[in-house]
Protein backbone atom coordinates (compact mmCIF):
# COMPACT_ATOMS: atom_id res chain seq x y z
CA UNK A 1 0.00 0.00 0.00
CA UNK A 2 1.47 3.29 -1.05
CA UNK A 3 1.28 5.98 1.60
CA UNK A 4 0.02 9.43 0.70
CA UNK A 5 2.68 11.90 -0.35
CA UNK A 6 2.34 14.20 2.71
CA UNK A 7 2.81 11.20 5.04
CA UNK A 8 5.89 10.02 3.12
CA UNK A 9 7.44 13.48 3.40
CA UNK A 10 6.80 13.61 7.15
CA UNK A 11 8.31 10.15 7.64
CA UNK A 12 11.39 11.13 5.62
CA UNK A 13 11.78 14.24 7.74
CA UNK A 14 11.42 12.16 10.92
CA UNK A 15 14.10 9.69 9.73
CA UNK A 16 16.43 12.58 8.90
CA UNK A 17 15.80 14.07 12.33
CA UNK A 18 16.62 10.78 14.07
CA UNK A 19 19.77 10.18 12.00
CA UNK A 20 21.08 13.72 12.50
CA UNK A 21 20.26 13.56 16.22
CA UNK A 22 22.32 10.40 16.57
CA UNK A 23 25.23 11.81 14.52
CA UNK A 24 25.30 15.41 15.74
CA UNK A 25 23.60 15.12 19.13
CA UNK A 26 25.34 11.97 20.36
CA UNK A 27 28.14 10.82 18.08
CA UNK A 28 29.87 14.20 17.58
CA UNK A 29 29.87 15.24 21.29
CA UNK A 30 31.14 11.80 22.33
CA UNK A 31 33.91 11.97 19.71
CA UNK A 32 35.01 15.42 20.86
CA UNK A 33 34.91 14.25 24.50
CA UNK A 34 37.07 11.26 23.59
CA UNK A 35 39.59 13.44 21.72
CA UNK A 36 39.96 15.54 24.88
CA UNK A 37 41.50 12.51 26.60
CA UNK A 38 44.29 12.11 24.06
CA UNK A 39 47.81 12.59 25.46
CA UNK A 40 48.80 16.24 25.36
CA UNK A 41 45.21 17.49 25.11
CA UNK A 42 43.61 16.35 28.35
CA UNK A 43 45.22 19.04 30.52
CA UNK A 44 44.01 21.77 28.18
CA UNK A 45 40.53 20.28 28.03
CA UNK A 46 40.37 20.48 31.82
CA UNK A 47 40.97 24.24 31.71
CA UNK A 48 44.79 24.37 31.88
CA UNK A 49 44.61 24.76 35.64
CA UNK A 50 47.69 25.84 37.57
CA UNK A 51 48.21 24.20 40.95
CA UNK A 52 50.55 24.91 43.83
CA UNK A 53 52.88 22.32 45.32
CA UNK A 54 50.13 21.26 47.76
CA UNK A 55 47.63 20.74 44.92
CA UNK A 56 45.64 23.95 45.41
CA UNK A 57 44.22 25.47 42.20
CA UNK A 58 45.28 29.12 41.80
CA UNK A 59 43.82 29.78 38.36
CA UNK A 60 44.03 28.91 34.69
CA UNK A 61 47.07 29.28 32.50
CA UNK A 62 44.91 30.62 29.67
CA UNK A 63 42.76 33.08 31.67
CA UNK A 64 44.40 36.22 33.03
CA UNK A 65 43.82 37.60 36.50
CA UNK A 66 44.80 40.60 38.57
CA UNK A 67 47.41 40.52 41.33
CA UNK A 68 46.15 43.38 43.46
CA UNK A 69 44.95 43.95 47.01
CA UNK A 70 41.42 44.77 48.18
CA UNK A 71 41.91 48.42 47.18
CA UNK A 72 43.07 47.52 43.68
CA UNK A 73 46.69 48.45 44.39
CA UNK A 74 49.41 46.19 42.92
CA UNK A 75 50.84 43.52 45.20
CA UNK A 76 54.55 44.34 45.01
CA UNK A 77 55.66 40.74 45.47
CA UNK A 78 53.96 39.66 42.24
CA UNK A 79 54.38 40.38 38.56
CA UNK A 80 51.51 42.51 37.34
CA UNK A 81 49.28 41.60 34.41
CA UNK A 82 48.47 44.01 31.59
CA UNK A 83 45.45 46.31 32.06
CA UNK A 84 41.97 44.85 31.56
CA UNK A 85 38.66 46.40 30.51
CA UNK A 86 36.64 43.32 31.47
CA UNK A 87 34.27 44.72 34.09
CA UNK A 88 36.34 46.17 36.90
CA UNK A 89 39.30 44.22 35.54
CA UNK A 90 39.70 40.55 34.63
CA UNK A 91 36.02 39.80 35.22
CA UNK A 92 35.17 36.64 33.18
CA UNK A 93 31.49 37.58 33.37
CA UNK A 94 32.12 40.81 31.49
CA UNK A 95 34.87 39.98 29.03
CA UNK A 96 35.52 42.54 26.33
CA UNK A 97 37.50 45.56 25.20
CA UNK A 98 36.92 49.30 25.47
CA UNK A 99 36.48 49.59 21.67
CA UNK A 100 38.22 52.98 21.82
CA UNK A 101 40.47 53.96 18.93
CA UNK A 102 43.58 56.10 18.45
CA UNK A 103 41.51 59.22 17.76
CA UNK A 104 39.90 59.08 21.21
CA UNK A 105 42.05 61.76 22.82
CA UNK A 106 39.68 64.22 24.53
CA UNK A 107 38.36 63.67 28.06
CA UNK A 108 34.99 64.73 29.42
CA UNK A 109 36.04 66.45 32.62
CA UNK A 110 34.19 65.80 35.90
CA UNK A 111 32.11 68.40 37.72
CA UNK A 112 34.53 70.01 40.21
CA UNK A 113 31.71 70.45 42.72
CA UNK A 114 31.12 66.69 42.78
CA UNK A 115 34.84 66.00 42.99
CA UNK A 116 35.16 68.37 45.94
CA UNK A 117 32.28 66.61 47.65
CA UNK A 118 33.99 63.25 47.14
CA UNK A 119 31.37 62.06 44.66
CA UNK A 120 31.74 60.53 41.21
CA UNK A 121 30.51 62.35 38.12
CA UNK A 122 28.77 59.72 35.97
CA UNK A 123 28.99 62.00 32.93
CA UNK A 124 32.77 62.27 33.08
CA UNK A 125 34.76 60.10 30.67
CA UNK A 126 38.46 59.37 30.32
CA UNK A 127 39.78 59.11 26.77
CA UNK A 128 41.96 56.25 25.58
CA UNK A 129 44.95 58.59 25.40
CA UNK A 130 44.55 59.69 29.02
CA UNK A 131 44.09 56.06 30.11
CA UNK A 132 47.40 55.20 28.46
CA UNK A 133 49.12 58.24 29.97
CA UNK A 134 47.80 57.55 33.48
CA UNK A 135 48.80 53.89 33.32
CA UNK A 136 52.29 54.76 32.07
CA UNK A 137 52.77 57.24 34.90
CA UNK A 138 51.55 54.71 37.49
CA UNK A 139 53.76 51.90 36.16
CA UNK A 140 56.75 54.23 36.06
CA UNK A 141 56.23 55.18 39.71
CA UNK A 142 55.77 51.54 40.74
CA UNK A 143 58.88 50.31 38.92
CA UNK A 144 61.09 53.32 39.61
CA UNK A 145 61.52 54.35 35.95
CA UNK A 146 60.31 57.25 33.84
CA UNK A 147 56.66 56.95 32.85
CA UNK A 148 57.05 59.67 30.20
CA UNK A 149 55.28 58.94 26.94
CA UNK A 150 54.68 60.87 23.69
CA UNK A 151 51.48 62.94 23.73
CA UNK A 152 51.22 62.69 27.53
CA UNK A 153 51.53 65.46 30.11
CA UNK A 154 53.79 65.04 33.15
CA UNK A 155 50.59 64.80 35.19
CA UNK A 156 49.48 61.69 33.32
CA UNK A 157 46.73 62.94 30.99
CA UNK A 158 46.57 63.37 27.25
CA UNK A 159 48.54 66.40 26.01
CA UNK A 160 45.82 67.80 23.76
CA UNK A 161 45.12 71.42 22.83
CA UNK A 162 42.11 73.11 21.26
CA UNK A 163 43.04 75.92 18.87
CA UNK A 164 40.25 78.47 18.56
CA UNK A 165 40.40 81.02 15.76
CA UNK A 166 39.99 81.54 12.00
CA UNK A 167 40.59 78.52 9.74
CA UNK A 168 42.00 78.09 6.27
CA UNK A 169 40.40 76.13 3.43
CA UNK A 170 41.72 72.85 4.82
CA UNK A 171 40.02 73.52 8.15
CA UNK A 172 43.18 74.26 10.12
CA UNK A 173 43.39 77.20 12.52
CA UNK A 174 45.95 79.62 11.11
CA UNK A 175 46.18 82.26 13.83
CA UNK A 176 44.67 81.00 17.10
CA UNK A 177 43.03 83.57 19.32
CA UNK A 178 42.74 81.09 22.20
CA UNK A 179 44.53 77.85 23.05
CA UNK A 180 43.03 75.50 25.64
CA UNK A 181 44.51 72.38 27.24
CA UNK A 182 41.44 70.17 26.91
CA UNK A 183 42.29 67.46 29.44
CA UNK A 184 43.50 69.73 32.25
CA UNK A 185 41.09 71.61 34.49
CA UNK A 186 42.31 74.69 36.32
CA UNK A 187 40.73 73.45 39.52
CA UNK A 188 42.94 70.36 39.38
CA UNK A 189 46.30 71.72 38.20
CA UNK A 190 47.90 75.10 38.83
CA UNK A 191 48.92 75.60 35.21
CA UNK A 192 48.69 73.76 31.88
CA UNK A 193 51.45 71.40 30.71
CA UNK A 194 52.74 74.00 28.22
CA UNK A 195 52.75 77.74 28.80
CA UNK A 196 52.23 78.91 25.23
CA UNK A 197 51.50 77.56 21.75
CA UNK A 198 52.05 79.52 18.51
CA UNK A 199 52.72 82.59 20.65
CA UNK A 200 49.39 82.34 22.49
CA UNK A 201 49.09 81.66 26.21
CA UNK A 202 47.59 78.24 26.91
CA UNK A 203 44.56 78.11 29.21
CA UNK A 204 43.33 75.25 31.37
CA UNK A 205 39.95 73.82 30.41
CA UNK A 206 36.91 75.09 32.29
CA UNK A 207 34.17 72.65 33.24
CA UNK A 208 31.00 73.14 31.21
CA UNK A 209 32.57 75.25 28.46
CA UNK A 210 32.11 73.96 24.90
CA UNK A 211 35.36 73.72 22.93
CA UNK A 212 33.88 71.83 19.97
CA UNK A 213 34.64 74.76 17.67
CA UNK A 214 38.36 74.39 18.35
CA UNK A 215 40.80 72.36 16.28
CA UNK A 216 42.07 69.43 18.35
CA UNK A 217 45.88 69.21 18.28
CA UNK A 218 47.79 66.51 20.23
CA UNK A 219 51.24 67.66 21.36
CA UNK A 220 53.99 65.06 21.20
CA UNK A 221 56.27 66.64 23.78
CA UNK A 222 59.85 65.61 24.54
CA UNK A 223 59.28 62.02 25.65
CA UNK A 224 61.48 59.36 24.01
CA UNK A 225 60.18 57.49 20.97
CA UNK A 226 60.69 54.23 22.87
CA UNK A 227 59.37 54.77 26.42
CA UNK A 228 60.73 52.84 29.37
CA UNK A 229 57.23 51.46 30.03
CA UNK A 230 56.29 48.90 27.31
CA UNK A 231 53.08 49.20 25.30
CA UNK A 232 51.43 46.12 26.83
CA UNK A 233 51.77 47.69 30.29
CA UNK A 234 49.45 50.55 29.28
CA UNK A 235 47.01 48.98 26.80
CA UNK A 236 44.31 46.42 27.55
CA UNK A 237 43.83 43.19 25.59
CA UNK A 238 40.86 42.61 23.30
CA UNK A 239 39.28 39.94 25.51
CA UNK A 240 40.11 41.59 28.83
CA UNK A 241 41.41 38.21 30.05
CA UNK A 242 44.87 38.17 28.45
CA UNK A 243 47.11 35.87 30.54
CA UNK A 244 50.40 37.06 29.04
CA UNK A 245 52.73 40.03 29.18
CA UNK A 246 55.76 40.77 27.03
CA UNK A 247 59.23 39.68 28.20
CA UNK A 248 60.16 43.39 28.24
CA UNK A 249 57.38 44.18 30.73
CA UNK A 250 58.36 41.18 32.86
CA UNK A 251 62.01 42.27 32.94
CA UNK A 252 60.95 45.80 33.87
CA UNK A 253 59.28 44.38 36.99
CA UNK A 254 62.16 42.10 37.95
CA UNK A 255 64.05 44.59 40.21
CA UNK A 256 60.91 45.29 42.27
CA UNK A 257 60.14 41.57 42.60
CA UNK A 258 63.71 40.78 43.64
CA UNK A 259 63.80 43.55 46.24
CA UNK A 260 60.39 42.66 47.68
CA UNK A 261 61.16 38.94 47.93
CA UNK A 262 64.74 39.48 49.06
CA UNK A 263 66.45 37.50 46.30
CA UNK A 264 69.08 38.43 43.68
CA UNK A 265 67.63 39.93 40.53
CA UNK A 266 69.37 37.35 38.33
CA UNK A 267 67.31 34.60 39.96
CA UNK A 268 64.08 36.42 39.12
CA UNK A 269 65.29 36.86 35.54
CA UNK A 270 65.93 33.12 35.35
CA UNK A 271 62.31 32.47 36.37
CA UNK A 272 61.18 34.82 33.59
CA UNK A 273 63.29 32.95 31.02
CA UNK A 274 61.91 29.62 32.22
CA UNK A 275 58.32 30.80 31.66
CA UNK A 276 58.89 32.63 28.38
CA UNK A 277 57.11 31.25 25.30
CA UNK A 278 58.29 32.03 21.77
CA UNK A 279 56.22 32.91 18.75
CA UNK A 280 53.51 30.40 17.86
CA UNK A 281 54.84 28.05 15.15
CA UNK A 282 57.97 30.17 15.19
CA UNK A 283 56.51 33.14 13.32
CA UNK A 284 53.02 34.03 14.64
CA UNK A 285 52.60 36.69 17.32
CA UNK A 286 55.28 37.84 19.73
CA UNK A 287 57.26 36.20 22.55
CA UNK A 288 55.26 36.23 25.78
CA UNK A 289 55.31 35.28 29.44
CA UNK A 290 52.37 33.72 31.29
CA UNK A 291 51.89 35.83 34.43
CA UNK A 292 50.15 33.21 36.56
CA UNK A 293 52.73 30.47 36.01
CA UNK A 294 55.46 33.07 36.54
CA UNK A 295 54.04 34.10 39.92
CA UNK A 296 53.32 30.49 40.90
CA UNK A 297 56.96 29.54 40.31
CA UNK A 298 58.11 32.55 42.30
CA UNK A 299 55.96 31.47 45.26
CA UNK A 300 57.38 27.97 45.01
CA UNK A 301 61.03 28.90 44.73
CA UNK A 302 61.21 32.21 46.60
CA UNK A 303 58.22 32.51 49.00
CA UNK A 304 57.32 36.04 50.03
CA UNK A 305 57.62 36.81 53.73
CA UNK A 306 55.98 40.04 54.82
ZICOR-V753749 format. One record per residue. N is the residue number from 1. RES is the residue in one small letter. PHI is phi in whole degrees, -180 to 180 (NA if undefined). Layout:
n=N res=RES phi=PHI
n=N res=RES phi=PHI
This chain:
n=1 res=x phi=NA
n=2 res=x phi=-87
n=3 res=x phi=-73
n=4 res=x phi=-60
n=5 res=x phi=-57
n=6 res=x phi=-61
n=7 res=x phi=-68
n=8 res=x phi=-61
n=9 res=x phi=-64
n=10 res=x phi=-68
n=11 res=x phi=-66
n=12 res=x phi=-63
n=13 res=x phi=-65
n=14 res=x phi=-66
n=15 res=x phi=-63
n=16 res=x phi=-62
n=17 res=x phi=-61
n=18 res=x phi=-66
n=19 res=x phi=-64
n=20 res=x phi=-67
n=21 res=x phi=-64
n=22 res=x phi=-65
n=23 res=x phi=-72
n=24 res=x phi=-90
n=25 res=x phi=-90
n=26 res=x phi=-122
n=27 res=x phi=-61
n=28 res=x phi=-64
n=29 res=x phi=-60
n=30 res=x phi=-65
n=31 res=x phi=-64
n=32 res=x phi=-65
n=33 res=x phi=-63
n=34 res=x phi=-68
n=35 res=x phi=-61
n=36 res=x phi=-64
n=37 res=x phi=-96
n=38 res=x phi=-66
n=39 res=x phi=-56
n=40 res=x phi=92
n=41 res=x phi=-110
n=42 res=x phi=-61
n=43 res=x phi=-61
n=44 res=x phi=-68
n=45 res=x phi=-65
n=46 res=x phi=-87
n=47 res=x phi=101
n=48 res=x phi=52
n=49 res=x phi=-69
n=50 res=x phi=-108
n=51 res=x phi=-119
n=52 res=x phi=-82
n=53 res=x phi=-61
n=54 res=x phi=-91
n=55 res=x phi=88
n=56 res=x phi=-79
n=57 res=x phi=-78
n=58 res=x phi=-113
n=59 res=x phi=148
n=60 res=x phi=-111
n=61 res=x phi=-66
n=62 res=x phi=-107
n=63 res=x phi=-126
n=64 res=x phi=-70
n=65 res=x phi=-151
n=66 res=x phi=-91
n=67 res=x phi=-121
n=68 res=x phi=-131
n=69 res=x phi=-89
n=70 res=x phi=-63
n=71 res=x phi=-92
n=72 res=x phi=85
n=73 res=x phi=-84
n=74 res=x phi=-61
n=75 res=x phi=-79
n=76 res=x phi=-68
n=77 res=x phi=-84
n=78 res=x phi=-120
n=79 res=x phi=-68
n=80 res=x phi=-95
n=81 res=x phi=-77
n=82 res=x phi=-74
n=83 res=x phi=-60
n=84 res=x phi=-139
n=85 res=x phi=-105
n=86 res=x phi=-83
n=87 res=x phi=61
n=88 res=x phi=-86
n=89 res=x phi=122
n=90 res=x phi=55
n=91 res=x phi=-96
n=92 res=x phi=-66
n=93 res=x phi=-85
n=94 res=x phi=-139
n=95 res=x phi=-66
n=96 res=x phi=158
n=97 res=x phi=-111
n=98 res=x phi=-78
n=99 res=x phi=61
n=100 res=x phi=-91
n=101 res=x phi=-110
n=102 res=x phi=-66
n=103 res=x phi=-89
n=104 res=x phi=-84
n=105 res=x phi=-125
n=106 res=x phi=-111
n=107 res=x phi=-83
n=108 res=x phi=-103
n=109 res=x phi=-71
n=110 res=x phi=-77
n=111 res=x phi=-68
n=112 res=x phi=-61
n=113 res=x phi=-66
n=114 res=x phi=-69
n=115 res=x phi=-62
n=116 res=x phi=-64
n=117 res=x phi=-83
n=118 res=x phi=78
n=119 res=x phi=-106
n=120 res=x phi=-100
n=121 res=x phi=-89
n=122 res=x phi=-68
n=123 res=x phi=-87
n=124 res=x phi=-72
n=125 res=x phi=-148
n=126 res=x phi=-100
n=127 res=x phi=-70
n=128 res=x phi=-61
n=129 res=x phi=-62
n=130 res=x phi=-67
n=131 res=x phi=-59
n=132 res=x phi=-63
n=133 res=x phi=-64
n=134 res=x phi=-65
n=135 res=x phi=-65
n=136 res=x phi=-63
n=137 res=x phi=-64
n=138 res=x phi=-66
n=139 res=x phi=-65
n=140 res=x phi=-60
n=141 res=x phi=-68
n=142 res=x phi=-67
n=143 res=x phi=-95
n=144 res=x phi=74
n=145 res=x phi=-127
n=146 res=x phi=-74
n=147 res=x phi=-95
n=148 res=x phi=-61
n=149 res=x phi=-150
n=150 res=x phi=-56
n=151 res=x phi=69
n=152 res=x phi=-121
n=153 res=x phi=-82
n=154 res=x phi=-59
n=155 res=x phi=-81
n=156 res=x phi=90
n=157 res=x phi=-126
n=158 res=x phi=-65
n=159 res=x phi=-84
n=160 res=x phi=-130
n=161 res=x phi=-112
n=162 res=x phi=-112
n=163 res=x phi=-96
n=164 res=x phi=-115
n=165 res=x phi=165
n=166 res=x phi=-65
n=167 res=x phi=-117
n=168 res=x phi=-89
n=169 res=x phi=-66
n=170 res=x phi=-84
n=171 res=x phi=90
n=172 res=x phi=-93
n=173 res=x phi=-72
n=174 res=x phi=-89
n=175 res=x phi=-133
n=176 res=x phi=-63
n=177 res=x phi=-90
n=178 res=x phi=-138
n=179 res=x phi=-132
n=180 res=x phi=-123
n=181 res=x phi=-82
n=182 res=x phi=-68
n=183 res=x phi=-100
n=184 res=x phi=-123
n=185 res=x phi=-103
n=186 res=x phi=-62
n=187 res=x phi=-75
n=188 res=x phi=-103
n=189 res=x phi=-120
n=190 res=x phi=-74
n=191 res=x phi=-154
n=192 res=x phi=-68
n=193 res=x phi=-68
n=194 res=x phi=-134
n=195 res=x phi=-74
n=196 res=x phi=-147
n=197 res=x phi=-142
n=198 res=x phi=54
n=199 res=x phi=79
n=200 res=x phi=-113
n=201 res=x phi=-64
n=202 res=x phi=-88
n=203 res=x phi=-100
n=204 res=x phi=-78
n=205 res=x phi=-70
n=206 res=x phi=-114
n=207 res=x phi=-59
n=208 res=x phi=91
n=209 res=x phi=-84
n=210 res=x phi=-91
n=211 res=x phi=-111
n=212 res=x phi=-62
n=213 res=x phi=-77
n=214 res=x phi=-84
n=215 res=x phi=-86
n=216 res=x phi=-80
n=217 res=x phi=-131
n=218 res=x phi=-71
n=219 res=x phi=-112
n=220 res=x phi=-65
n=221 res=x phi=79
n=222 res=x phi=-103
n=223 res=x phi=-68
n=224 res=x phi=-67
n=225 res=x phi=-65
n=226 res=x phi=-118
n=227 res=x phi=-63
n=228 res=x phi=-67
n=229 res=x phi=-90
n=230 res=x phi=-65
n=231 res=x phi=-62
n=232 res=x phi=-73
n=233 res=x phi=-82
n=234 res=x phi=-124
n=235 res=x phi=-121
n=236 res=x phi=-89
n=237 res=x phi=-75
n=238 res=x phi=-65
n=239 res=x phi=-86
n=240 res=x phi=83
n=241 res=x phi=-126
n=242 res=x phi=-65
n=243 res=x phi=-85
n=244 res=x phi=-112
n=245 res=x phi=-130
n=246 res=x phi=-76
n=247 res=x phi=-57
n=248 res=x phi=-65
n=249 res=x phi=-68
n=250 res=x phi=-63
n=251 res=x phi=-66
n=252 res=x phi=-62
n=253 res=x phi=-86
n=254 res=x phi=-57
n=255 res=x phi=-59
n=256 res=x phi=-64
n=257 res=x phi=-62
n=258 res=x phi=-62
n=259 res=x phi=-66
n=260 res=x phi=-67
n=261 res=x phi=-91
n=262 res=x phi=71
n=263 res=x phi=-128
n=264 res=x phi=-63
n=265 res=x phi=-63
n=266 res=x phi=-61
n=267 res=x phi=-70
n=268 res=x phi=-67
n=269 res=x phi=-64
n=270 res=x phi=-65
n=271 res=x phi=-66
n=272 res=x phi=-62
n=273 res=x phi=-61
n=274 res=x phi=-67
n=275 res=x phi=-103
n=276 res=x phi=-82
n=277 res=x phi=-107
n=278 res=x phi=-82
n=279 res=x phi=-64
n=280 res=x phi=-62
n=281 res=x phi=59
n=282 res=x phi=87
n=283 res=x phi=-145
n=284 res=x phi=-96
n=285 res=x phi=74
n=286 res=x phi=-127
n=287 res=x phi=-57
n=288 res=x phi=-152
n=289 res=x phi=-130
n=290 res=x phi=-79
n=291 res=x phi=-69
n=292 res=x phi=-65
n=293 res=x phi=-66
n=294 res=x phi=-63
n=295 res=x phi=-69
n=296 res=x phi=-64
n=297 res=x phi=-68
n=298 res=x phi=-61
n=299 res=x phi=-63
n=300 res=x phi=-75
n=301 res=x phi=-88
n=302 res=x phi=-132
n=303 res=x phi=-57
n=304 res=x phi=-84
n=305 res=x phi=-122
n=306 res=x phi=-68
